[in-house]
């Protein structure tokens, strides 16, 4: 009977150790998720800073944005081919960035406030320019998001 008591005690200690290990894993996963979200925001900030610096230093893009009233789709037709191509490359980058943000939002890495008050307004401003320059949305879910966002303006 003494052996059974030791075995039972050892099993209980083993079960408690497994439960404690699982709890530690849950805590670690939550901390890791918070770190990933923070890193995502940091990356977004660095991207925005890099974009602003490149615009400030660009002898081509800034005048084009000014000439097209920060992206007026109707002004695209009046541009020379080389300027249209420069603007297209710039807005392709903005489209890739917006698609990435939407994907991050879908995965839960961007909060609702950022989605509604930063991302959607930026898409409303830039999507007409993407279309004027012949830039398409890469993923069907992002295309649906763009369509729905633009439709909100007409309601």
Secondary structure in CASP SS format (residue, H / E / C, confidence):
PFRMAT SS
TARGET T0000
AUTHOR 0000-0000-0000
METHOD secondary structure of the structure
MODEL  1
X C 1.00
X H 1.00
X H 1.00
X H 1.00
X H 1.00
X H 1.00
X H 1.00
X H 1.00
X H 1.00
X H 1.00
X H 1.00
X H 1.00
X H 1.00
X H 1.00
X H 1.00
X H 1.00
X H 1.00
X H 1.00
X H 1.00
X H 1.00
X H 1.00
X H 1.00
X H 1.00
X H 1.00
X H 1.00
X H 1.00
X H 1.00
X H 1.00
X H 1.00
X H 1.00
X H 1.00
X H 1.00
X H 1.00
X H 1.00
X H 1.00
X H 1.00
X H 1.00
X H 1.00
X H 1.00
X H 1.00
X H 1.00
X H 1.00
X H 1.00
X H 1.00
X H 1.00
X H 1.00
X H 1.00
X H 1.00
X H 1.00
X H 1.00
X H 1.00
X H 1.00
X H 1.00
X H 1.00
X H 1.00
X H 1.00
X H 1.00
X C 1.00
X C 1.00
X C 1.00
X H 1.00
X H 1.00
X H 1.00
X H 1.00
X H 1.00
X H 1.00
X H 1.00
X C 1.00
X C 1.00
X C 1.00
X C 1.00
X C 1.00
X H 1.00
X H 1.00
X H 1.00
X H 1.00
X H 1.00
X H 1.00
X C 1.00
X C 1.00
X H 1.00
X H 1.00
X H 1.00
X H 1.00
X H 1.00
X H 1.00
X H 1.00
X H 1.00
X H 1.00
X H 1.00
X H 1.00
X H 1.00
X H 1.00
X H 1.00
X H 1.00
X H 1.00
X H 1.00
X H 1.00
X H 1.00
X H 1.00
X H 1.00
X H 1.00
X H 1.00
X H 1.00
X H 1.00
X H 1.00
X C 1.00
X C 1.00
X C 1.00
X C 1.00
X C 1.00
X H 1.00
X H 1.00
X H 1.00
X H 1.00
X H 1.00
X H 1.00
X H 1.00
X H 1.00
X H 1.00
X H 1.00
X H 1.00
X H 1.00
X H 1.00
X H 1.00
X H 1.00
X H 1.00
X H 1.00
X H 1.00
X H 1.00
X H 1.00
X H 1.00
X C 1.00
X C 1.00
X C 1.00
X C 1.00
X C 1.00
X C 1.00
X C 1.00
X H 1.00
X H 1.00
X H 1.00
X H 1.00
X H 1.00
X H 1.00
X H 1.00
X H 1.00
X H 1.00
X H 1.00
X H 1.00
X H 1.00
X H 1.00
X H 1.00
X H 1.00
X C 1.00
END
